[in-house]
Amino acid sequence: MSDQVLVAGIGNVFLTDDGFGSEVARRLAACRLPDRVRVVDYGIRGMHLAYDLLDGYAGLVVIDALPGGGPPGELAVVEVGPDDLGEGELDAHGMAPVAVLASLGQLGGSLPPTYIVGCQPADVGEGMGLTPAVAAAVEPAIDLVYEVLSEHLAIPLHREETP
């Protein structure tokens, strides 16, 4: 297992607020992060994420829209372990995060320490662009990713945009 941590943006940019994870990952890619942090916007490519996780990461941070009944734009950090996943059937053409993570054992891998930085969506209907409440949560979500990397995955860092 490497000491690398994967930060995975998940979402469908054609379904309004479902594109939250992709937008946060895109903005994180413009930040200076330690070499051991890899940021990828997976969009809806679940199989790609599953196979990348087989490389043996030391940690995983998933960024996604996370419906939970709160007000739109509300952020949450959720720790996920193997017992939280149950059985998942991986769809090679879709992105169901629970199914992707649950399928790791079937593929010969294991789930690293995993955290989800999620945002309550306002709208996941067809359309491009985030609603105002979710767009306003993007920068605070980046701060939460930094917090998870630092406090939970022991990566010393400070926030700095690339020039």
SEBAPA-324256 format. One record per residue: z, y, x of N, C-alpha, C in turn. Coordinates in steps of 0.001 Angstrom, whole numbers, padded with zeros to 6 digits, always signed. Atoms other than C-alpha are relative to their C-alpha. Layout:
# SEBAPA-324256
ZYXZYXZYX
...
# end
This chain:
# SEBAPA-324256
+000000-001172+000833+000000+000000+000000+000000+001243+000883
+000057-001234-000758-000853+003461+001259+001096+000949-000459
-000970-001009+000438+001333+006547+001050-000676+001050-000867
+000769-000934+000817-001362+008294-001020+000483+000008-001444
-000313-000175+001408-000658+009644-004498-001273+000457-000697
+001174-000351+000780-003391+009841-007110+000414+000876-001174
-000178-000872+001155-003471+012724-009592-001280-000128-000811
+001163+000355+000814-005792+011701-012434-000077+000836-001258
+000272-000729+001229-007171+014104-015005-000778-000901-000940
+000619+000866+000994-008140+012292-018200-000351+000845-001215
+000328-000687+001240-009977+013549-021233-001489+000097-000230
+001387-000146+000405-013187+014098-023106-000248+001482-000278
+000239-001438+000122-014463+017664-022657-000815+000346-001245
+000756-000238+001226-016580+017251-025814+000883-000095-001246
-000944+000096+001122-013453+016847-027986+001116+001034+000152
-000877-001163-000048-011841+020288-027682+001191-000231+000941
-001207+000082-000834-008230+019899-026440+000146-001322+000737
-000051+001251-000755-008827+016327-025293-000459+000225+001442
+000439-000333-001355-010411+017999-022245+001081+000616+000870
-001112-000616-000735-006986+019286-021135+000170-000587+001395
-000229+000642-001296-006510+016734-018334-001109+000304+000993
+001133-000322-000869-009974+017397-016951+000088+001426+000519
-000112-001400-000416-009381+021154-016884+001116+000189+001017
-001106-000119-000957-006026+020827-015117-000417-000599+001344
+000451+000627-001252-007554+018446-012543-001007+000895+000725
+000996-000891-000607-010446+020849-011961+000695+001158+000718
-000710-001122-000622-008033+023692-011260+000875-000458+001166
-000801+000537-001112-005771+021520-009104-000861-000246+001231
+000902+000258-001124-008789+020652-006963-000226+001264+000831
+000151-001266-000720-008906+024348-005995+001281+000405+000733
-001278-000288-000659-005319+024230-004697+000097-000777+001305
-000260+000723-001252-004206+023295-001222+001101-001015-000261
-000965+001082+000174-002467+019962-001433+000014-000826+001276
-000031+000861-001187-001333+017584+001312-001120-001042-000057
+001075+000991-000087-003965+015115+002514+000319-001278-000761
-000360+001250+000676-002018+012289+000913-000056+000094-001520
+000164-000178+001444-002596+013754-002583-001491+000084-000302
+001409+000039+000405-005950+012891-004122-000090+000375-001479
+000179-000454+001371-006999+014754-007299-001393-000395-000465
+001289+000442+000542-009750+013221-009452-000021+000272-001499
+000231-000133+001438-011108+014199-012851-000766-001239-000438
+000640+001237+000448-011828+010806-014415-000696+000161-001342
+000615-000176+001307-012841+012204-017783+000296-001207-000876
-000155+001191+000839-013432+009085-019892-000366-001280+000754
+000388+001158-000819-014178+006708-017001+001212-000870+000336
-001189+000823-000168-011293+004285-017478-000147-001090+001038
+000214+001073-000967-012802+001476-015445+000051+000549+001425
-000031-000636-001322-013257+003837-012493+001447+000228+000444
-001416-000207-000320-009559+004798-012643+000676-001329+000313
-000629+001313-000223-008501+001144-012911-000359-000547+001376
+000408+000524-001308-010531+000145-009870+000536+000844+001144
-000590-000831-001048-009340+003129-007844+001471-000347+000212
-001422+000348-000128-005733+002116-008579+000213-001308+000755
-000112+001246-000758-006427-001268-006993+000137+000252+001496
-000143-000343-001419-006438+000564-003629+001458+000088+000426
-001419+000052-000356-002630+000560-003794+000624+001351+000257
-000613-001321-000138-001387+004096-004379+001522-000092-000061
-001457-000077+000004+002249+005036-003780+000522+000678-001256
-000394-000676+001231+002291+007062-006989-001220+000439-000771
+001075-000428+000897+000201+008153-009945+000542+001073-000931
-000289-001036+000983+000289+011361-011969-001227+000102-000894
+001077-000081+000984-001835+011254-015127+000176+001302-000765
-000028-001235+000776-002727+014528-016839-000885-000231-001216
+000738+000357+001206-003782+014136-020458+000545+000762-001200
-000500-000457+001294-003566+015449-023996+000924-001105-000500
-001010+000982+000382-000494+013735-025402+000590+000380-001353
-000510-000349+001330-000036+013999-029153+001421-000521-000183
-001379+000416+000193+003636+013946-030000+000673+000696-001166
-000567-000647+001159+004127+016084-033054+000606+001361+000258
-000547-001315-000315+005287+019207-031237-001039+001081-000233
+000955-001094+000173+003650+022606-031310-001137-000096+001024
+001112+000021-000946+000197+022909-029720+000343+000741+001282
-000277-000588-001306+000465+023619-026013+001319-000437+000607
-001279+000478-000533+003887+021998-025636-000256-001052+001077
+000169+000921-001127+004127+020174-022298+001173-000969+000083
-001037+001004-000211+006052+017023-021483-000352-000816+001233
+000183+000944-001100+006545+014777-018472+000645-001304-000448
-000453+001314+000438+006873+011094-019288-000159-000976+001162
+000088+001050-001010+007703+008377-016773-000423-001286-000703
+000549+001220+000592+005775+005166-017462+000177-001146+000981
-000145+001201-000808+006634+001712-016174-000734-001157-000645
+000725+001162+000534+005055-001718-016657+000521-000459-001354
-000561+000437+001277+007443-002519-019523-000389+000907-001159
+000405-000946+001044+006172+000539-021425-001415-000242-000495
+001432+000109+000268+002577-000664-021488-000400-001139-000913
+000417+001165+000776+002447-004060-023139-001318-000542+000526
+001310+000538-000370-000940-005734-023117-001061+001030-000342
+001088-000932+000269-004044-003622-022866-001331-000664+000238
+001353+000517-000172-007659-004500-023324-000862+001133+000507
+000766-001052-000646-009778-002446-020956-001403+000049-000566
+001359-000248+000471-012951-000959-022416-000758+000635+001164
+000744-000488-001160-015471-000504-019610-000672+001338-000260
+000709-001240+000330-016968+002474-021449+000907+001058-000606
-000905-000953+000619-013851+004299-022594+001217+000262+000855
-001209-000361-000722-010570+005819-021518+001176-000024-000954
-001269+000119+000692-007487+004532-023268+001028-000197+001104
-000876+000081-001176-004841+005315-020621+000944-001198+000001
-000917+001138+000039-002387+002655-021796-000742-001282+000338
+000789+001204-000279-005105-000011-021720-000398-000055+001473
+000392-000037-001420-006283+001113-018269+001179-000416+000871
-001162+000305-000825-002773+000980-016805+000501-001423-000233
-000453+001359+000314-001872-002259-018597-000918-001052+000592
+000962+000976-000516-005002-003950-017251+000122-000235+001505
-000083+000117-001462-004012-003492-013589+000403-001394+000450
-000435+001347-000374-002210-006836-013423-001114-001012-000129
+001124+000905+000202-005256-008646-014803-001058+000168+001086
+000985-000284-001042-007361-006984-012107+000527-000300+001404
-000572+000332-001294-004975-008013-009313+000800+001119+000632
-000770-001120-000536-003149-004719-008882+001352+000109-000675
-001278-000263+000642+000190-003285-009877+000139+001497-000222
-000200-001397+000365+001329-000058-011444+000949+000663+000992
-000923-000731-000875+002752+002413-008919+000944+000839-000861
-000802-000942+000781+005495+004845-009964-000956+000988-000677
+000995-000731+000788+003663+006679-012756+000665+001010-000912
-000475-001090+000842+004221+009975-014543-001188+000582-000748
+001024-000670+000790+002227+011548-017343+000443+001433-000226
-000197-001396+000358+001992+015321-017593-000904+000206-001202
+000769-000052+001232+000946+015694-021198+000158+001310-000733
+000002-001217+000796+000083+018534-023521-000314-000347-001445
+000238+000178+001429+000303+018578-027320-001288+000742-000370
+001256-000671+000376-003258+019254-028546+000122+000684-001365
+000112-000622+001316-004097+021556-031443-001167-000610-000756
+001229+000478+000626-007560+020103-032088-000701-000949+000963
+000775+000941-000813-009352+017020-030781-001297-000377-000715
+001287+000195+000663-012389+017331-033023-001136+000386+000939
+001158-000324-000833-015897+017785-031692-000038+001483+000310
+000094-001379-000459-016287+020950-029674+000358+000075+001467
-000292-000189-001423-016129+022248-026143+000916+001203+000173
-000938-001069-000290-013394+024421-024724+001344-000276-000639
-001366+000204+000472-009646+024344-025127+000376+001082-001011
-000537-000997+000918-007879+026062-028010+000910+000941+000790
-000825-000958-000758-005882+029165-026990+001371-000541+000417
-001346+000503-000345-002484+027403-027100-000065-001006+001146
+000129+001013-001049-003683+024534-024903-000529+000631+001282
+000487-000714-001185-005613+026826-022546+001154+000720+000697
-001152-000696-000581-002377+028798-022059+000950-000958+000703
-000886+000996-000612-000628+025548-021031-000542-000551+001318
+000609+000571-001205-003001+024787-018136+000775+000389+001257
-000721-000430-001206-001233+026880-015474+001421-000577+000045
-001316+000652-000033+002259+025701-016494-000095-001509+000277
+000181+001433-000280+000908+022119-016374-000213-000229+001492
+000181+000116-001448-000204+022673-012791+001358+000087+000687
-001353-000108-000549+003345+023799-012005+000781-001298-000211
-000682+001271+000266+004647+020607-013652-000497-001109+000920
+000534+001004-000927+002315+018459-011534+000632+000189+001373
-000661-000277-001278+003699+020168-008423+001447-000484-000027
-001391+000426+000127+007215+019511-009687+000127-001524+000072
-000031+001469-000025+006498+015811-010277-000288-000504+001404
+000325+000431-001360+004877+015442-006859+001183+000214+000938
-001097-000346-000892+007802+017142-005152+001284-000758-000318
-001314+000537+000358+010819+015894-007094+000009-001503-000254
+000011+001421+000349+009730+012421-008201-000734-000873+001022
+000798+000794-000939+007215+011346-005556+000188+000457+001449
-000438-000407-001343+008826+013069-002528-001119+000551+000877
+001052-000650-000778+005814+015104-001464+000381+001474+000137
-000366-001404-000181+006934+018400+000058-001246+000884-000093
+001159-000878+000137+004594+021182-001022+000403+001299-000653
-000145-001259+000723+004237+024698-002303-001386+000353-000547
+001252-000311+000681+001596+026098-004598-000749+001096+000719
+000839-000981-000682-001252+027889-002907-001449-000278-000359
+001422+000150+000330-004825+028465-004058-000806+000028+001295
+000881-000056-001153-007631+027853-001607-000766+001324-000048
+000717-001296-000006-009443+031022-000486-001414-000146-000508
# end
